[in-house]
Amino acid sequence: MAIAGRSMRLVLAGMIAAAAPAAAGAAEVNLYTTREPGLIKPLLERFEKETGTKVNTVVLKDGLAERVKSEGASSPADVLMTVDFGNLVDLVDQGVTQPVTSAALENAIPPQLRDKDGQWFALSMRARVVYAANDLDLSKITYEELADPKWKGKLCIRSGQHPYNTALVAAFIARNGKPAAQEWLTGLKANLARKPAGGDRDVARDILGGVCDIGVANSYYVGLMRSGKGGKEQEEWGKAIKIVLPRFEKGGAHVNVSGAAIARNAPNRDAAVKLLEFLVSDEAQKIYAEANFEYPVARSAQAHPLIAELGELNVDDTPLMTIAAHRKEASELVDQVGFDK
């Protein structure tokens, strides 16, 4: 009887030992990200504090999908986080994600800003807006109107092959068709004040310097400049411009996103889903807004005051997945019209 009792205790001990790794695993989540660490650190620290779940972060400059694929079924990755909806779609195409059904995510994020099958979810937005000289009599504009000859020699923009701009061209194709997009790009090229180059903040710099009157750039750079985070010189660039929130004719403003997906072989799937759900909570969305001046995706969350003062953002309802399907065509059009030459 004593032997039988001892055997039973050994069996129970073995069962507990076998269960221990699973319990430990549930208290951590492994994040692979191409986002700048400083931008997401406050979010992860808050998640850890509130849930007791440790976040192990692997920061990659690029090659996110390739890294996960090379690790195969034994990959420790739980959450894959990146910038640009094209990169999110690529993760799905590479087969390194899995679908998620979550009422919290679906209620917080508008349908056009997430994968229809739950393979990825947007976490923050940046709008493609128009920078304009402060003394310019301009309060509204459509993307289509940027090709109007009245702007000849007055428009600044970065390379047409930059993902920010190919995404905008892809959105134009989705809205208006490829022939119209080619005509529009040709009009934009004719309106350029200088060769497409530099970054979005250089658009504001060149407006201040009188090189151009208007330009196309991302919204969050306004916050970076005007807040002084980019230094005194950039603060002056930010003060020299006003922001006009454009829209498509019969549509809204084009946005790009940062977002995340659950890795296909996530060992801590439940904790990973909880992290995504936390990231779209009002609390986390506020931290996002304060850290990097991006628009929150959650309908109930507030933008940073420097971004909120730009006006109400009416996001275009074209699904990002639809836009992503036109990225290759967009890149080809940029070369066909010689936009960057």
C-alpha positions in Angstrom: 0.0 0.0 0.0 2.9 2.3 0.9 4.5 1.5 -2.4 1.3 2.2 -4.3 1.0 5.5 -2.5 4.5 6.4 -3.3 4.0 5.6 -7.0 0.9 7.8 -7.1 2.8 10.7 -5.6 5.5 10.2 -8.2 2.9 10.2 -11.0 1.4 13.4 -9.6 4.8 15.0 -9.3 5.5 14.2 -12.9 2.2 15.6 -14.0 2.9 18.9 -12.2 6.4 19.1 -13.6 5.1 18.5 -17.1 2.5 21.3 -16.6 5.0 23.8 -15.3 6.5 24.9 -18.6 3.0 25.7 -19.9 2.2 27.7 -16.9 5.4 29.6 -17.1 4.9 30.2 -20.8 1.5 31.7 -20.2 3.2 34.4 -18.2 5.3 35.7 -21.1 5.0 36.7 -24.7 7.6 37.0 -27.4 7.4 40.1 -29.6 9.3 40.4 -32.9 9.2 44.0 -34.1 10.6 46.4 -36.7 9.3 49.4 -34.8 11.7 51.7 -33.1 12.1 50.3 -29.5 11.6 53.7 -27.8 8.2 54.1 -29.4 6.7 50.9 -28.0 8.6 50.6 -24.7 6.1 52.6 -22.7 3.2 50.4 -24.0 5.0 47.1 -23.2 5.9 48.3 -19.7 2.3 49.2 -19.0 1.1 45.8 -20.3 3.7 44.0 -18.1 2.6 46.1 -15.0 -1.1 45.5 -15.5 -1.0 41.8 -16.5 2.1 40.4 -14.9 3.0 39.0 -18.3 6.6 39.5 -19.3 7.3 40.8 -22.9 10.5 39.5 -24.5 11.3 41.8 -27.4 13.4 41.0 -30.5 14.0 44.2 -32.6 14.7 43.6 -36.3 15.6 46.3 -38.8 14.0 44.3 -41.6 13.6 40.7 -42.7 10.8 39.9 -40.2 9.0 37.3 -42.3 12.3 35.7 -43.3 13.4 35.4 -39.7 10.2 33.7 -38.6 10.2 31.4 -41.6 13.8 30.3 -41.0 12.9 29.4 -37.4 10.1 27.2 -38.6 7.7 25.4 -36.3 10.0 25.9 -33.3 9.9 29.7 -33.7 9.4 31.4 -30.3 7.7 34.4 -31.9 4.2 35.2 -30.6 3.5 38.7 -32.0 4.8 40.2 -35.2 4.7 44.0 -35.2 5.7 46.2 -38.2 5.0 49.5 -40.0 3.1 49.8 -43.3 0.1 47.7 -44.3 2.1 46.3 -47.2 4.5 44.7 -44.7 1.5 43.2 -42.8 0.1 41.8 -46.0 3.5 40.3 -46.9 3.6 38.5 -43.5 0.3 36.8 -44.4 1.5 36.0 -47.9 4.7 34.4 -46.5 2.6 32.1 -44.3 3.9 33.3 -40.9 0.6 34.4 -39.4 -2.5 32.8 -38.1 -6.2 34.1 -37.9 -7.5 35.6 -34.7 -11.1 36.1 -33.7 -11.5 38.7 -31.0 -14.5 40.9 -30.2 -12.2 43.4 -28.5 -10.1 43.9 -31.6 -13.0 43.9 -34.0 -15.0 46.4 -31.9 -12.0 48.8 -31.6 -10.6 48.7 -35.1 -12.7 49.7 -38.2 -13.1 46.9 -40.8 -11.0 48.6 -43.5 -8.0 48.8 -41.1 -7.7 45.0 -40.4 -7.5 41.8 -42.3 -10.9 40.4 -43.2 -9.8 37.0 -41.9 -8.2 38.3 -38.7 -4.6 37.7 -39.9 -3.4 41.2 -38.9 -4.7 44.3 -37.2 -3.8 48.0 -37.4 -2.7 49.6 -34.1 -2.1 53.2 -35.1 -2.5 55.4 -38.2 -0.6 58.1 -40.0 -2.5 60.1 -42.6 -1.0 61.3 -45.9 -1.8 65.0 -45.7 -0.9 68.3 -47.4 1.6 70.7 -45.9 1.0 74.3 -47.1 2.6 77.7 -46.6 0.8 79.5 -43.8 -0.1 82.5 -46.0 -1.6 80.3 -48.7 -5.3 80.7 -49.2 -6.0 77.0 -48.9 -8.4 75.2 -46.4 -9.4 72.1 -48.3 -8.2 70.0 -51.2 -8.6 66.6 -52.7 -5.8 64.3 -53.7 -7.0 64.6 -57.3 -6.6 68.4 -57.2 -2.9 68.1 -56.5 -2.5 67.5 -60.2 -4.2 70.7 -61.1 -1.9 72.9 -63.3 -2.4 75.8 -60.9 0.2 74.1 -58.7 2.8 73.9 -61.5 6.2 74.4 -60.0 4.8 74.6 -56.5 4.7 71.0 -55.2 7.3 69.2 -53.1 7.3 65.5 -52.2 9.7 62.7 -51.4 10.5 59.8 -53.9 7.5 58.3 -55.6 9.0 54.9 -54.9 8.9 55.4 -51.2 6.3 53.1 -49.6 4.4 56.1 -48.2 3.9 57.3 -51.8 3.4 54.0 -53.6 0.7 53.3 -51.0 -1.0 56.6 -51.9 -0.7 55.8 -55.6 -2.1 52.3 -55.0 -5.0 53.9 -53.1 -5.6 56.2 -56.1 -5.7 53.1 -58.4 -8.2 51.4 -56.1 -10.4 54.4 -56.2 -10.1 55.7 -59.7 -8.5 53.0 -61.9 -5.0 52.7 -63.4 -5.4 55.0 -66.4 -6.7 57.8 -64.2 -3.8 57.2 -61.8 -1.3 57.5 -64.6 -2.8 60.7 -65.7 -2.7 62.0 -62.1 0.9 61.0 -61.6 1.8 62.8 -64.8 0.1 65.9 -63.5 1.9 65.7 -60.2 5.2 65.4 -61.9 4.4 68.5 -64.0 3.7 70.4 -60.8 7.0 69.5 -59.0 9.1 72.4 -57.7 12.1 70.1 -57.3 13.1 66.5 -57.9 11.4 64.2 -55.5 13.9 63.5 -52.7 14.6 63.7 -49.0 12.0 62.9 -46.3 8.6 64.3 -45.3 10.1 66.9 -43.0 12.2 68.2 -45.9 8.8 69.2 -47.5 8.2 71.5 -44.5 11.8 72.8 -44.7 11.4 73.7 -48.4 8.1 75.4 -47.9 9.7 77.6 -45.3 12.6 78.3 -47.7 10.2 79.3 -50.5 11.1 76.3 -52.7 7.4 75.2 -52.9 4.0 76.3 -51.7 2.5 72.9 -50.9 3.7 69.3 -50.4 2.5 65.8 -49.5 3.7 64.3 -46.2 2.7 62.2 -43.2 0.7 63.7 -40.3 2.8 62.5 -37.4 5.9 64.5 -38.6 3.9 67.6 -37.7 3.8 66.5 -34.1 7.5 65.6 -34.1 8.5 69.0 -35.6 6.1 71.3 -33.6 6.8 69.5 -30.3 10.5 70.3 -30.5 11.5 66.6 -30.4 13.3 67.0 -33.7 15.2 70.1 -32.5 14.8 73.8 -32.8 15.4 73.9 -36.5 12.6 71.4 -37.2 10.4 73.2 -34.8 10.6 76.3 -37.1 9.8 74.1 -40.1 6.7 72.9 -38.3 5.6 76.5 -37.5 6.0 77.5 -41.1 3.3 75.3 -42.4 -0.4 74.6 -42.0 -2.0 71.2 -42.5 -4.8 70.6 -44.9 -6.5 67.2 -44.4 -7.2 66.0 -48.0 -9.6 63.4 -49.2 -10.3 61.5 -52.3 -13.3 62.7 -54.4 -16.2 60.7 -53.0 -13.9 59.3 -50.4 -11.9 60.1 -47.3 -8.2 60.6 -46.3 -5.6 58.0 -47.2 -3.9 56.5 -44.1 -1.1 54.0 -43.5 -0.7 52.1 -40.3 1.5 50.3 -37.9 0.1 46.9 -37.0 0.6 43.4 -35.7 -0.3 39.8 -36.2 -0.1 36.6 -34.2 2.7 34.3 -35.4 1.7 31.1 -37.0 3.4 28.9 -34.4 3.0 31.2 -31.4 3.8 29.2 -28.2 2.0 31.7 -26.0 -1.0 32.4 -28.2 -3.4 33.5 -25.5 -1.0 35.9 -24.0 -0.2 37.2 -27.5 -3.9 37.9 -28.2 -4.2 39.7 -24.8 -1.3 41.9 -25.8 -3.0 42.9 -29.1 -6.2 43.6 -27.2 -4.4 45.8 -24.7 -2.7 47.7 -27.6 -6.1 48.9 -28.9 -7.5 49.8 -25.5 -8.0 53.5 -24.8 -5.2 53.5 -22.3 -2.7 52.1 -24.8 -3.9 54.2 -27.7 -3.3 57.3 -25.6 0.3 56.1 -24.9 0.7 55.6 -28.7 -0.5 59.1 -29.4 1.8 60.6 -26.8 4.9 58.6 -27.9 4.8 59.1 -31.6 2.0 61.5 -32.6 0.1 58.8 -34.6 -3.6 58.7 -34.9 -5.3 56.1 -32.7 -7.2 53.4 -34.5 -9.6 52.8 -31.7 -12.8 54.8 -32.3 -13.1 55.9 -28.7 -9.4 57.0 -28.3 -8.1 60.6 -28.5 -5.3 61.9 -30.6 -2.4 63.9 -29.2 -3.4 67.6 -29.0 -0.9 68.6 -31.6 -2.5 66.2 -34.0 -6.1 66.7 -32.9 -5.8 70.4 -33.7 -5.2 69.6 -37.4 -8.9 68.8 -37.6 -11.2 65.8 -37.9 -9.7 63.0 -39.8 -12.2 61.2 -42.0 -10.5 57.9 -43.0 -11.2 56.6 -46.5 -13.3 53.4 -46.4 -11.3 51.5 -49.0 -9.9 48.4 -47.3 -6.1 48.4 -46.9 -6.1 44.9 -48.3 -7.6 46.2 -51.5 -5.1 49.0 -51.7 -2.2 46.5 -51.0 -3.2 44.5 -54.1 -2.3 47.5 -56.3 1.2 48.2 -54.8 3.1 46.6 -57.8 1.0 48.5 -60.3 1.7 51.7 -58.4 5.4 51.2 -58.4 5.4 50.4 -62.1 3.4 53.6 -62.8 5.9 55.7 -60.8 8.6 54.5 -63.2 6.5 54.7 -66.3 5.9 58.4 -65.9 9.5 59.0 -64.8 8.3 60.6 -61.6 11.6 60.5 -59.8 13.8 61.6 -62.7 
